Each structure stands twice: as structure tokens, then as C-alpha cells.
Amino acid sequence: MDTSGTRSPYLLRAGLVRNVRVGEHLTTFVVSGVSTVLITRLILGLSGYPQIGGKGLHIAHVLPGGLLMLLSIYLLLAYVGPVVRPAAALVGGVGFGLFIDEVGKFVTSDNNYFYQPTAAIVYVVFVLIVLGSRYVTNRRPIDQREILSNVVDIAVEGVAGGLSRRRLAGASEQLRLVGPDVRARMETRGLLAACPADEVELAAPVDTAWRAVQRGFDRLATHPLAPRIAVGVLVVQAIGAPLIAAGIRLDDGGLVNDIPVLGVAAGSLLSATFTLRGWLRLRHGDRARAVRLFELAVLVSLLVTQVFQFAGTQFAAVGGMTLDLVLLGLLGAERERLRREATPVTTKPTMWGLPPDPDSPPFPEDPGDPA
């Protein structure tokens, strides 16, 4: 985590402090939202698109979606501390998925649920959510005062109900990133030390799932065949995506003037270019640069190719999107591994920003503190 930058003091004074786990919570929200759309479409298709209601009434699933988003907002407003946020992200994502699935009814005069561009609209909305969040989060590095505020947020939970060894260790790892010149650092350290020990934690299946995913990607990234498999998948996808788009829309005629097919072809060509450059860098031994080029190839596929693929083939593009996300997770794990090898650190970074499970005491000797 880069802490070299300084955020605008006006934003901090206004109380706009960023959450260091925003990436994890956003991923939970997006994954649960996209999964909800796909599962809803699958269930409705298998059941023949039934309507709940009768006698002139129709209870659309946008209504329970709104109620779930309301529940998510209530959880965030009613409870303090970081424990409730993973659950709120999951519930809110499910609610938003039920809402956005009916976007076809909102943008057509005849309330057409089967409006053809719906899949592309849903995909673009989720892409914009991710890009907007990454812009706000990464525009400036996390400020040390923001890290300290996140540690205090964990202490809020500990003051009332105690902290488990895992939670306390995670907070102390964050606190080590805060320089001794930051005000209230020592007081925060003392507050954490004063929190009573309590190994009973609220069940957090979301955290457990992300740690399992992280371990899986870490194991895959170290496999000897991982680079060749990644390159092979990228090549097959770059060649196959235009063929699939053209094959599904062949009956329409005039493929040369078909914007979705042309968009898929352009995105695939650009992705293939990055893939080729990455393969050449890999053969020359520059593994870090190769991983970065492969990531660019996947991002082009996600942000360009898949947008036109959804516009042309609707939800048939789900497979390609899922494959891109798996590749992105694999490459992210490999990039993180290479970074750890190149820059030895005293704390073990994690893919999703989750606290590690160290066996060491939560507060070892800190050379930055006065004796």
C-alpha cells in the first residue's frame, strides 16, 4: 500500500475518509449484483417467466430489490464499526442486481423486459461503478491519516465487544504503516492495546470466501504452466470472440457494418497485441513487465471487447467475462508475488486488503515509537 502521497486536507476536514477495504467491499457488491442478474434470468427462463400477482397486479422483482437496498443502507446507518460492511455490500449487491435486471422496462415505452441492449446496459453500469470507484480510490495514494482513521474504526468495535487475536493483528499491521509523526498514533495504539480480548467473532462468510479465493489464486500463480495457460487462453479468446459474435449475428446480414461485431474485432485485435508483447517480454525474462502487459490485454477485453459482445450476443457473453475475471485475479496474484520478491516488507500484503492470520504477537517492538 502506497502511503507516500498526501490527500487534500479539505476532503479530510470534511470527513471524506476512504476505507482501505473499499476494493474488497466493491468486489463483493459487483459479484453479488452480477450473480443476481444471471441467476434471476436463469430462474425466470426455466420457469417460463411467471408473474407474481394477479387481477391486474404484478409484483416485479425490482420491489424486493429496493427493499434489500434499503436493508443495506439501514445496516450501514444503524451500526458502527467495520463488521457490518461486508454483509451490507452483499445484501446491497443482491438488491441492486434485482433492480438493474429490469432496466429494459425503465428505458422503453412498452416496458419491454426483453429489450435487446439490456445485457450491454447492465454490463456497462457495473463497469462504470468499478471504474468510478477505482478513480476516486487511486487518484491519490491512501493518506497515513486515513489509515489511522481505519484503525480507529476497528477500535470502535473492540471497545464495545472486544477484539479477537486476528482482528487485533490486522489492526496493528495497518498501524505500522502510519509514521510516528502522525498525530494520535500513539493514542490509537494504546486504545487497541486496551481493547479486551474476545475470540468470538460475528460470522463473516464473505471474508472467509475472499481469503479462500486469494489462496486459490496464489497457488495457481505459482504453477509452472500458469504463464503458458494464461497466454493460450488470451490467444483463444482474442480469436474466438469475433467468431462467436459474427456467428450469432450471421442471420442479420451485413456483418461488415455491424457495430457490435466491429467493436469485438477491434477490442480483440488490441488485446492480441498486448498479449503478443507480453509473450515476447516473458521470453526475454522480464516477467513483471509481461504480467503487466497481460493485465492490459485482459482489461481491454473487459472494457472494450465484452461491452460489444454483450451488445451483440446479450447474456451469451457471460462466459467470456467470467474467464477475463479469473485471468485478472490470477495475474493480480502473480504481480503481487513478484512485488513481494522484489521489495521485502515486514508485513504480508493480501490481495483483497484483508488482515492476515499471523502467529506473531499483535504488537511486536516498534522502532518508530519512543522508548
PyMOL commands that set and color helices and strands:
alter all, ss='L'
color gray80, all
select helices_A, chain A and resi 9-13+22-47+62-78+85-100+103-107+118-138+144-161+165-175+185-194+205-221+226-248+250-252+255-257+259-283+287-342
alter helices_A, ss='H'
color red, helices_A
select strands_A, chain A and resi 53-54+57-58
alter strands_A, ss='S'
color yellow, strands_A
deselect
rebuild
show_as cartoon
